[in-house]
Amino acid sequence: MIIDVDTKPTHLDQESVDVQFLFPTPFATAHVNNHLAINRDLAELILARAETHASASLSNVGGWQSETDFADWAGPSGAAVLEAARELGNGITALNDRGTLKQGDIAWRINAWANVNRAGHSNEMHTHAGSYWSGVYYVDDGMDGETQTGGELELLDPRGPAPLMYAPQLKTAIKSCLTAGLSEFQRPRSGQLYMFPAWLYHGVRPYLGARARISVAFNLCV
């Protein structure tokens, strides 16, 4: 658990060292089955709708964003993506029944919207009030084999700068703790579904690709 250093303590039983994560923030990922066919269908539907409907204006800086009625017009392919989101949500959520945690089908209410970002477009940092989980599914990452197209999903440490305030030159030498007080970045991948707590501040860095990046964002609510 602890990152290797050149000098090891001589007064510790190294085999006994144990590090626990007491208050972790979950970030779940999953690949959606049959995503190639789903993405072909959704890309056509979303780009056509962007031509005929004005963009909503929420966190997006440029780009096009639909209203939260994605489920009404996205057909079977859209339904498949939302069912995948529901399945992932059920897998990482439990109901508290008088102190006993039970997993199963939760009566999620899902609202979802489509996004089209082109070069220079981004999303400001924001949260999704009134929801339990939030997430995004990438229909087309727009990369065409490129590696530096920007547009990363940025997730801000919910403690803000607190871990860096006392001694910013120090880092917690434990994997997954090196970005304490900073941001984590996730690169989009076509067919990939990401999910995280709706209260977690997140945004999208400026996209630099030549082709449209298409995604579907959603909230799971009860």
C-alpha positions in Angstrom: 0.0 0.0 0.0 2.8 2.4 0.8 4.9 3.7 -2.0 8.5 2.3 -1.9 11.1 4.6 -0.6 14.9 4.3 -0.6 15.2 4.0 3.2 12.9 1.6 5.1 12.1 2.0 8.8 14.0 -0.3 11.1 11.6 -0.3 14.0 8.5 -1.4 12.3 7.3 -4.9 11.5 6.8 -4.2 7.7 4.4 -7.1 7.3 2.1 -5.6 9.9 1.7 -2.2 8.2 -1.9 -1.8 7.0 -3.5 1.3 5.4 -7.3 1.6 5.3 -9.4 4.0 3.3 -12.0 5.2 5.8 -13.9 7.8 3.7 -13.3 7.0 0.0 -15.2 8.7 -2.8 -16.4 6.1 -5.3 -15.8 6.4 -9.1 -17.2 3.5 -11.1 -16.5 2.6 -14.7 -17.9 -0.1 -17.0 -17.9 -1.0 -20.6 -21.4 -1.2 -22.3 -22.1 -4.4 -24.3 -22.8 -4.0 -28.0 -21.5 -0.4 -27.8 -20.4 -0.2 -31.4 -23.9 -0.7 -32.8 -25.4 1.5 -30.0 -22.9 4.3 -30.7 -23.5 4.3 -34.4 -27.2 4.7 -33.9 -26.9 7.3 -31.1 -24.4 9.4 -33.0 -26.8 9.7 -35.9 -29.7 10.6 -33.6 -27.9 13.1 -31.5 -26.2 14.9 -34.3 -29.5 15.2 -36.2 -31.3 16.5 -33.1 -28.5 19.1 -32.5 -29.3 20.4 -36.0 -33.0 21.0 -35.3 -33.1 21.9 -31.5 -31.5 24.8 -29.7 -28.9 24.0 -27.1 -29.8 24.1 -23.4 -27.5 26.4 -21.4 -26.3 24.9 -18.1 -22.7 24.0 -17.3 -21.7 23.9 -21.0 -19.3 26.5 -22.4 -20.0 26.3 -26.1 -21.1 23.1 -27.6 -24.6 21.7 -27.7 -26.6 20.2 -24.9 -30.1 18.7 -25.2 -32.9 19.1 -22.6 -33.2 16.3 -20.1 -35.6 14.4 -22.3 -33.0 12.1 -23.9 -35.1 9.0 -23.0 -38.0 10.3 -25.0 -36.3 10.5 -28.4 -33.2 8.2 -28.2 -35.0 5.0 -29.0 -33.8 1.5 -28.2 -30.1 2.4 -28.2 -30.7 5.2 -25.7 -32.7 2.9 -23.6 -29.9 0.4 -23.6 -27.4 3.0 -22.3 -29.8 4.0 -19.5 -30.4 0.4 -18.6 -26.7 -0.1 -18.3 -26.5 3.0 -16.0 -29.4 1.5 -13.9 -27.5 -1.8 -13.7 -24.3 -0.2 -12.6 -26.2 2.0 -10.1 -27.9 -1.1 -8.6 -24.5 -2.8 -8.3 -22.9 -0.1 -6.2 -25.9 0.9 -4.1 -27.7 -0.8 -1.2 -30.9 0.0 0.7 -30.6 0.4 4.5 -33.5 -1.7 5.9 -33.4 -1.0 9.7 -29.6 -1.4 9.8 -29.4 -4.2 7.3 -28.0 -3.4 3.8 -29.9 -5.0 1.0 -29.0 -4.9 -2.7 -31.5 -5.3 -5.5 -33.5 -3.3 -8.0 -33.9 0.3 -6.9 -36.7 2.4 -8.3 -34.4 4.9 -9.9 -35.7 7.9 -11.7 -33.3 8.7 -14.5 -33.0 12.0 -16.3 -30.5 12.2 -19.1 -29.3 14.6 -21.8 -27.0 14.4 -24.9 -23.9 16.6 -25.4 -21.9 17.5 -28.5 -18.6 19.2 -28.0 -16.3 20.6 -30.7 -12.9 22.2 -30.5 -12.7 24.7 -27.7 -15.9 23.6 -25.9 -15.9 22.6 -22.2 -18.1 22.4 -19.1 -17.7 24.4 -16.0 -17.3 22.8 -12.5 -20.7 21.9 -11.1 -22.7 19.4 -9.1 -26.1 17.8 -9.7 -28.4 18.7 -6.8 -31.3 16.4 -6.1 -29.6 13.2 -7.4 -27.7 10.3 -5.8 -25.4 9.2 -8.7 -24.4 11.1 -11.8 -22.5 9.9 -14.8 -21.6 10.0 -18.4 -21.5 7.6 -21.3 -19.3 8.3 -24.3 -20.9 7.7 -27.7 -17.9 9.0 -29.6 -14.7 10.2 -28.0 -13.7 11.9 -31.2 -10.1 10.9 -30.9 -9.4 8.9 -34.1 -6.3 7.3 -32.6 -5.1 10.6 -31.2 -3.9 10.8 -27.6 -3.9 14.6 -26.9 -7.4 15.9 -27.7 -8.2 17.3 -24.2 -11.8 17.3 -23.0 -10.9 15.1 -19.9 -13.6 14.6 -17.3 -12.2 16.5 -14.2 -13.2 15.5 -10.7 -12.3 17.8 -7.8 -11.3 16.5 -4.4 -14.4 17.2 -2.3 -12.2 18.4 0.6 -11.1 21.3 -1.6 -7.6 22.6 -0.9 -7.7 21.4 2.7 -5.1 18.6 2.3 -2.6 21.1 0.8 -3.1 24.1 3.2 -0.6 23.2 5.9 2.3 21.9 4.0 1.8 21.8 0.2 5.2 20.4 -0.3 4.1 17.1 1.4 2.3 14.3 -0.3 0.6 11.3 1.3 2.8 8.5 0.1 -0.1 6.1 -0.5 -1.6 5.1 -3.9 -4.8 7.0 -4.7 -3.8 9.8 -2.3 -1.2 11.7 -4.4 -3.8 14.0 -5.8 -5.3 15.0 -2.4 -6.4 18.6 -2.6 -6.2 18.6 -6.4 -8.2 17.1 -9.3 -8.3 13.7 -10.9 -8.8 13.4 -14.7 -10.5 10.7 -16.7 -9.9 10.4 -20.5 -13.1 9.7 -22.5 -13.4 6.3 -24.2 -16.1 5.4 -26.7 -18.4 2.8 -25.1 -17.3 3.6 -21.6 -19.7 4.5 -18.7 -18.6 6.5 -15.7 -20.5 7.0 -12.5 -19.8 9.1 -9.4 -21.7 10.7 -6.5 -23.8 13.6 -7.7 -22.4 15.9 -5.0 -18.9 15.6 -6.4 -17.7 18.7 -8.2 -16.9 17.8 -11.8 -16.4 19.5 -15.1 -14.9 18.9 -18.6 -11.6 20.4 -19.7 -11.5 22.2 -23.1 -11.8 19.7 -26.0 -9.2 20.1 -28.7 -10.1 17.4 -31.2 -11.0 17.9 -34.9 -14.1 15.7 -34.7 -17.3 16.1 -32.6 -17.2 14.5 -29.2 -20.6 13.0 -28.3 -21.7 11.9 -24.9 -24.8 11.2 -22.8 -24.9 12.5 -19.2 -27.4 11.3 -16.6 -28.6 11.3 -13.0 -30.0 8.5 -10.9 -32.5 9.8 -8.4 -35.0 8.2 -6.0 
